[in-house]
Amino acid sequence: MARIESRNAVVPCAHPERPHACVFFVRERCSVSVEAENRALEHLIARDARTLGFEINRRVIEVQGTCAQRRGVS
């Protein structure tokens, strides 16, 4: 399970069998979320944390916006 902080909600994780970093794209109007795994982003965040001497305990990345269907884009 993963937590969507901005919605105070818990959603099923796409890959519960292994730890991974993901980005949640949250539709503002209907609150539906889609999980996308991005290893390049995970690498950049880990690199910056190491540079800062920062230990990551938990990571939640959310992007809020409007889906193509609501915008009328096919």
Order of alpha helices (4+ residues) and beta strands (2+ residues): beta-beta-beta-beta-alpha-beta-alpha
